[in-house]
Amino acid sequence: MIPGKVAASIGGSAANTVFALTGLNVPSALVGKLGNDEEGRYYRRIFEQIGGDCSRLKTCDLNVTARCLSLVTPDSERTMRTDLGAAVSFAPEEVSVEDFKNCERVHVEGCLLCNRDLFLDVLNAAKQAGCMVSLDLGSFALVSNTVDILPELLDNYVDVVLANENEAAVFCGKDDP
């Protein structure tokens, strides 16, 4: 039994950004993959209700929609455990320049770095569509696991990098980045 309040909400780093922009009346779309399940349908329904464009979302019949368990202590420290679900089956061949048509900016979350081929295809398609790209590095562990390719990716594809102190320190190899 987990003490305290338990709540379910829609989220994800890039999705939170897009939801916030949509709430500010900035036309927004999501590119990603949901399961063909109640959570996936709920996700789409909520995003459409606030005016978001779901036409670029893909659906997977084999896996459930991704989930994240976020445990928050009374002093606001958090621990997160994620099951990427249907997002794991998101394949490079499912991404095209059309997914980014009529978009000025694309925000990519660091979790996509776990699938380097997909990450590169997303960046290439976004750039071919003429988009500015921002990247949230996601976690120090992701940065550590991809530090071999990050400098090239940042130089060639990314216009804005979002990183916390820990992520920046791992990237720079210094305690004081």
N, C-alpha and C positions, 0 to 999 in steps of 0.2 A: 504494500500500500504506500502510495506517495502522499506525504502530508502536504497540506496547503491546497491552493486553488489549481485545478486542471482546466485548461482551455485549449481549443483547437482554433487555428487561424491559418489563413493563406499567407504564403511567404516565399522566401528565397531571396538572395541578395539582389539579383537583377530584377526579379519580379517586384520586390518591395519598391525599388526605384521607379519602375514603370507604373506601378499602382499609384504612387505618390504623384507622379507627373500627370497621370490621367485625372486624378482628383483636383489638380490645378488647371484643368481644361487644356492640357497639352496633348495633342493627338499622339497616342501611344499604341504600340503593338508588342506582342510577345512572340519570340521564336523559341521553340523548345518542344518537349515531348511529354505528354501526359498518358497515364494509363486509361484504358476504356473501362473506368470504374466510377463509382459514385463520387469519390473525391475529385477525379478529373472533370466530371461533369459539373460539380459544384464550383471548381476553380474557374472553368470557362464561364459559367453563369454569372458569378460575381464580377469577373472582369468585364464581361459584356454589359452588365447592369450599370457599371460606372463609366461606360463609354469606350472601353478598350477594344482593340482589334484583335480577335482571336483567329483570324483566317490563316495565320502563318504557323499556328500550333499543329504539331503532328500528334497522332494517336497510336498507342501500342496496345494490342490485344493480349500480349503475353505477360506483361508486367504491370503491377499496380503503379499508381501515381507516387512519385517520390514523397518521402516523409522525413521529418526531422524531429527528434525528441530533444527539447531544450529544457534543461533542469536549471532553475534559478534559485540560489540560496537567499535567505533573508537579507544578506548584505549585498545582494545584486550580482554576485559572481555567477557565471553561467558555464554550463557544460553542455555541449551539443553532440548528439549522435545521429548520423544521417544515413538513410537508406535511399540511394539514388533512384531506385525503382525503374520506371519506364525510361528515365533519362539515360540510363546505361545503354539502352538500345538505339539511342539517337545516333545515326550513322552519317558520315561525311556526304554520302550521295543524296541525303535528304535535304541538304542545304544548297541554296542557289542564290544568285544575285537577285532574283525576283523576291526572295524573302526580305530584302532590304530596300526594295524599290520604294521611292518617295519618303525615305527616312533620312533625316539629317545627321542623327547621332545614333550610335549603337553602344549599349552598355553591356559588357561581358563580365560574368562572374568567374572568379578564380577556379571554381570547381571544374570548369571546362578544360583546364590545363591537364586534368587526369586523362583526357582523350586527345592526345596531341594532334592526330589527323583531323579530327572534328574541329578542334580549336583553330588550326591553320585554315581549314576550309571556311569557317565562319569569318575569320579575319580577312581572308582573300575576297570573299563574296561581299562583305561590308565595304571594303576599300574600293572594289570594282563598281559598287553602287554609288560611290562618292561620299560615303559616310565618315564622320569623325568617330573615332573609337575610344571609349574609356574602358579601363580594366580595373576591377576590384581584385587585388591579389588573393583575397580570401582567407589565407591562414599562413603562418610561418612554415608549417609543414608542407603546404603546396609549393611555397617559394623554394624551400630547401630541396624538394624533389624535382624542381624544374629550373633551378638556377643555371643549368648548362645551356638552356635555350632562351631564357628570359631576356638577356641583353639584346639579342638579335630581334626577337619579337617586338620588344619595346621600341627599338630603333626603327623598324620597318613598318609597323602596323598600328601601334598604339599612340594616341595623341594625349591622353590623360591617364595617369596611374593613381589609383587610390590604394594607400597602404597605411597600416598602423605602424607603431614604432617597432614591434617585433618583426613584422614582415619586412620592413625597410632595413632593419639590422641584418637579417639573414641575407637579403639581396645584396647589400653593400659589403657584407663580411666585417662589419664594425659594430661595436656596442653603441656607438653614438652616430647614427647615420645622418 
